[in-house]
Amino acid sequence: MDIKSFLKLVNRYKWLLIIVPIIAATVTYFLTKNLPKKYRSEARISTGILDPSKKLVSSETTDFFAVSLQFNGIIEKLKAKKISDLLSYHLMIHDLQNSKSPFRSYSKQLDSLNQEQKVELLEIFKTRLSNKSLLTLADNKAKYRLYDIVTSMGYGEEDLAEKVEISHVENSDFINIDFVSEHAELSAFVVNTLASEFILNHSSEMNTNQNVSLAVLDSLLRRKEIIMNEKNNALSEFKRSKGVLNLDEQSATVYTQISRYEVERAQALKEIQSNSGAISVIEAKLKGNDPYVRGSSRNDNQEIVRLKRQLEIANASYIDNNFNAKDQKKVDSLTKIISEKSSKNIDENILDPRTSKQSLVQQKLALEIALQQAKSSIRTLDNQLSILRARYQSMVPFDADIQNYQREAELATKEYTAALEIYNTSTAKQKLGLQLQIEQYGLPGSPEPSKGGLYVAGAGLSSIFLCFSFLVLLFITNRSVITASQLEQITGSKCIGMINMLGGSDREIRSIWANKGENNDFKIFKDLLRSLRFEINTKMDERATKILGVTSLDNGEGKTFLSYGLAYAFAMTGKKILLIADDQPITSSGSKELSINQNFQKFLVKKEIHVEDLITIMNKTTEKNSLFEIQNVKNLKAGFDILRREFDLIIIDINSLNEMNITKEWLMFTEQTLCVYESGRVLNDADKNLIKVISEHPGFIGWVLNKYKGDQVA
């Protein structure tokens, strides 16, 4: 939606937005000025739900969700048909008992009854009130059409529900009951009676329901108590008969002793294994060849003795052979070997072997004694474990039975405790539960302020809204293109300018440009034409072009007039202009005036042109002939080349796009093209195809919105 266009539409029909609301407000005023007065009365009920002084535990946390449910439940009960019917009975009884001053005048149905029938009807309503009977359509089948009589007086369920307003005051303990009627006493009577009947009925129902619940809970509690006592007595009898005081503690004690003896037995086995291993190692050392125990070996000593004998023989040979060098080496070698053997024998005998052996023997004796002690303790531990395990095994059969007895006794006790808790809670709720009471009685009051002013204001605002909606609908359904933004939105191309609508018969270009401000439309036209001239000149300078084509979607959209206007506008800048256009009324020749016309068809034949000072006009032929039927393409291009050299700008008034066969031929020779669109024109489906063709043309520079209304331009 184009906001600017819509605002223009609103401005055009602003009289509608003024006159219609005034008429609506005036009519509403005369219809509402004699409305009857209304009286409001309000009663307030205190529930005790959020009152700490009425709670069993004043510090208990408030569950606001549960509280909301409680208030909603109370409100729905207040709106129930049962309470509404009781109120209807009270109202009918009041009016029948107070025939001289009833709340409302008797209806035709009630007034048609004689006095005896009214007395009988009064007793019927009293009986139904005491029995709290519902009022339905079936009551019309009785002697008196009770349902119709109550409804005719305006005391029916639907009539009362429309005027009774029941609400919970937020974050408070109160429920408000409001009623509005034409009688102050009636309003007070309704709210007070409704509150009283509801409290009485609700309290009675609560007491009845709670007494039934307590009776059921008491019976259940007694039954649970009997079962609990039976289960506890069975458990005690089993313990006495089996001699078991506390099987859990006894079995735990025996199990602890078994665990302790098993640990001691494992320790003893560990000592036996370690001592046996140590004894085996000592015996191996005593029997083996350990040098620290047995000292040097006999073989080593015998080897040293043998080597010494060889040394003696070698020394004798050395002397006998007159100290031969060979014998000397043998002596030295034997001496060295004997020295090494002796040193080794000395190192291996640092400790006294006898001392080591004595120590090992003592250790072996001590280990053998410890081993025997451990073996003796194993026998003792095995005996104790056998006794304890037998005792523990004897407790297993009792354990299963005792667990069954204990489980049944605990379950029965829990059930009894839960039933007792529910019973006590219900008893407490009955005594200190929901305590409804009337906190504030309804009183007759002054009449309500008249709502006539609100009705008048509402009628005025509603009529304004309806008028505004009508204008919106009119704008949405209007397919005409009025503004430049609408044109751009529909065509998808830029609108480079717009030209205002000119009224009157004198619309010659010379007269328009000669205007000095006397005619405001002419002034606006020149300003808009100058703006369009700037846009066109910028585009053509950017692309170094000289031939501008002007076309439109259909005839009569003002493209020819615009072409003449552009020619004069560019001439005002000092450029030499050639205008090739359809016939247009012209003025006498002048330096900046439209000149005598020449014929474009003749120029194509003779290639001759009479150039005027600034503006030269060539009229197209009145017959809509094809250019290619006049000259071939080569001659046409040659003719346009001549014109390009002679003029600064060539403006061609091309046929409209609905004559596409001729328009396409002209577009072949234009370098830049603009399309004129008449403001207010409705765009049809055929135009969309033409828009696509011109938009895709290589030299297309944009649209010009023509015949734009003067008030819209302003």
Secondary structure, DSSP 8 states (H G I E B T S, - for coil): --HHHHHHHHHHTHHHHHHHHHHHHHHHHHHHTT----EEEEEEEE--SS-GGGSSSTTS---HHHHHHHHHHHHHHHTSHHHHHHHHHHHHHHHHH-TTS-SS---HHHHTS-HHHHHHHHHHHHHHHHHT----GGGGGSSS-HHHHHHHTT-SHHHHHHHEEEEE-TTSSEEEEEEEES-HHHHHHHHHHHHHHHHHHHHHHHHHHHHHHHHHHHHHHHHHHHHHHHHHHHHHHHHHHHT-S-HHHHHHHHHHHHHHHHHHHHHHHHHHHHHHHHHHHHHHHHHS--HHHH-S-HHHHHHHHHHHHHHHHHHHHHHHTTS-HHHHHHHHHHHHHHHHHHHHHHHTTSS-HHHHHHHHHHHHHHHHHHHHHHHHHHHHHHHHHHHHHHHHHHHHHHHHHHHHHHHHHHHHHHHHHHHHHHHHHHHHHHHHS---EEEE------B----HHHHHHHHHHHHHHHHHHHHHHHHHH--EE-SHHHHHHHHSS-EEEEEE---SS---HHHHHH--SSSHHHHHHHHHHHHHHHHHHHHHHHHT--EEEEEESSTTSSHHHHHHHHHHHHHTTT--EEEEES-------BTTB---EEEHHHHHHH------SSEEEEE--SS---HHHHS-HHHHHHHHHHHHHH-SEEEEE---TTSHHHHHHHHTT-SEEEEEEETTEE--HHHHHHHHHHHTSTTEEEEEEEEE-HHHH-
